[in-house]
């Protein structure tokens, strides 16, 4: 397929672009800067200049493609309504040229949009009261194209998509443990944190593009959720510092980052595949030659950024 990708130069985007190219697809990526354009070109993709606010550019990219993967998301996070409107407008612009073609449109959301504190499946509706409720209008805009002859689907990524260069939640835990001399968790540490490796997320996006049923939602997670206590224990083991329980008040004082303390205590949705769900997406047998860098990083996991990978039991 000729695939038009937004967000292809971010953290997860390059892995998706590489996965698509390795599978024989051709890729054109949206780039708003010279740096993003150079990154896409270095991966082997073509470049179309534009941004999420350039709706004509989005329509042009989608019209010339056999499928679209929408990864880009951004704006002022202090304005959730503005974020939702910007994303929905971009998705509408990407979907309109695909109407009546049965071509795929895959958009990105997050499992943060599911109800926290209980098991969630791909068959469940997202929760407007969730921490990522502002992603729901984008999901709705995408899935609204399903009855219009677009094979639209949503990939909800786990809150941690980890890999080299990751600067999200787990690296923050590691940095904090190094600074404080302890690996902290809140209360009994039984709140859970779903995660997925960047390379596995890339495979899911490719399979969604190639196979996902119209109107489906897919959860990009490697397990139902790892307890924060087990993550803290592993970080403590690798850094040779003790793992300690903190109350929410102690966390706010000790970690010096109120949002970080909130993340530690917030109960994420646990993820599980429903008994009745869309057909599984079938991947080709893995080709070890396609992931030599991933193997090297796994072998080097005790140093630098690769410590992030070591905290995840499936990598």
Secondary structure in CASP SS format (residue, H / E / C, confidence):
PFRMAT SS
TARGET T0000
AUTHOR 0000-0000-0000
METHOD secondary structure of the structure
MODEL  1
X C 1.00
X E 1.00
X E 1.00
X E 1.00
X E 1.00
X E 1.00
X C 1.00
X C 1.00
X C 1.00
X C 1.00
X C 1.00
X C 1.00
X H 1.00
X H 1.00
X H 1.00
X H 1.00
X H 1.00
X H 1.00
X H 1.00
X H 1.00
X H 1.00
X H 1.00
X C 1.00
X C 1.00
X C 1.00
X E 1.00
X E 1.00
X E 1.00
X E 1.00
X E 1.00
X E 1.00
X C 1.00
X C 1.00
X H 1.00
X H 1.00
X H 1.00
X H 1.00
X H 1.00
X H 1.00
X H 1.00
X H 1.00
X H 1.00
X H 1.00
X C 1.00
X C 1.00
X E 1.00
X E 1.00
X E 1.00
X E 1.00
X C 1.00
X C 1.00
X C 1.00
X C 1.00
X C 1.00
X H 1.00
X H 1.00
X H 1.00
X H 1.00
X H 1.00
X H 1.00
X H 1.00
X H 1.00
X H 1.00
X C 1.00
X C 1.00
X C 1.00
X E 1.00
X E 1.00
X E 1.00
X E 1.00
X C 1.00
X C 1.00
X C 1.00
X C 1.00
X C 1.00
X C 1.00
X C 1.00
X C 1.00
X C 1.00
X H 1.00
X H 1.00
X H 1.00
X H 1.00
X H 1.00
X H 1.00
X H 1.00
X H 1.00
X H 1.00
X H 1.00
X H 1.00
X H 1.00
X H 1.00
X H 1.00
X H 1.00
X H 1.00
X H 1.00
X C 1.00
X C 1.00
X C 1.00
X C 1.00
X C 1.00
X C 1.00
X C 1.00
X E 1.00
X E 1.00
X E 1.00
X E 1.00
X E 1.00
X E 1.00
X E 1.00
X H 1.00
X H 1.00
X H 1.00
X C 1.00
X C 1.00
X C 1.00
X C 1.00
X C 1.00
X E 1.00
X E 1.00
X C 1.00
X C 1.00
X C 1.00
X C 1.00
X C 1.00
X C 1.00
X C 1.00
X C 1.00
X C 1.00
X C 1.00
X C 1.00
X C 1.00
X H 1.00
X H 1.00
X H 1.00
X H 1.00
X H 1.00
X H 1.00
X H 1.00
X H 1.00
X H 1.00
X H 1.00
X H 1.00
X C 1.00
X C 1.00
X H 1.00
X H 1.00
X H 1.00
X C 1.00
X C 1.00
X E 1.00
X E 1.00
X E 1.00
X E 1.00
X E 1.00
X E 1.00
X E 1.00
X C 1.00
X C 1.00
X E 1.00
X E 1.00
X E 1.00
X C 1.00
X C 1.00
X C 1.00
X C 1.00
X C 1.00
X C 1.00
X H 1.00
X H 1.00
X H 1.00
X H 1.00
X H 1.00
X H 1.00
X H 1.00
X H 1.00
X H 1.00
X H 1.00
X H 1.00
X H 1.00
X C 1.00
X E 1.00
X E 1.00
X E 1.00
X E 1.00
X E 1.00
X C 1.00
X C 1.00
X C 1.00
X C 1.00
X C 1.00
X E 1.00
X E 1.00
X C 1.00
X E 1.00
X E 1.00
X E 1.00
X H 1.00
X H 1.00
X H 1.00
X H 1.00
X H 1.00
X H 1.00
X H 1.00
X H 1.00
X H 1.00
X H 1.00
X H 1.00
X H 1.00
X H 1.00
X H 1.00
X C 1.00
X C 1.00
X C 1.00
X C 1.00
X E 1.00
X E 1.00
X E 1.00
X E 1.00
X E 1.00
X C 1.00
X C 1.00
X C 1.00
X C 1.00
X C 1.00
X E 1.00
X E 1.00
X H 1.00
X H 1.00
X H 1.00
X H 1.00
X H 1.00
X H 1.00
X H 1.00
X H 1.00
X H 1.00
X H 1.00
X H 1.00
X H 1.00
X C 1.00
X C 1.00
X E 1.00
X E 1.00
X E 1.00
X E 1.00
X E 1.00
X C 1.00
X H 1.00
X H 1.00
X H 1.00
X H 1.00
X H 1.00
X H 1.00
X H 1.00
X H 1.00
X C 1.00
X C 1.00
X H 1.00
X H 1.00
X H 1.00
X H 1.00
X H 1.00
X H 1.00
X H 1.00
X H 1.00
X C 1.00
X C 1.00
X C 1.00
X C 1.00
X E 1.00
X E 1.00
X C 1.00
X C 1.00
X C 1.00
X C 1.00
X C 1.00
X C 1.00
X C 1.00
X C 1.00
X C 1.00
X C 1.00
X C 1.00
X C 1.00
X C 1.00
X C 1.00
X C 1.00
X C 1.00
X H 1.00
X H 1.00
X H 1.00
X H 1.00
X H 1.00
X H 1.00
X H 1.00
X H 1.00
X H 1.00
X H 1.00
X H 1.00
X H 1.00
X C 1.00
X C 1.00
X C 1.00
X C 1.00
X H 1.00
X H 1.00
X H 1.00
X H 1.00
X H 1.00
X H 1.00
X H 1.00
X C 1.00
X C 1.00
X C 1.00
X C 1.00
X C 1.00
END
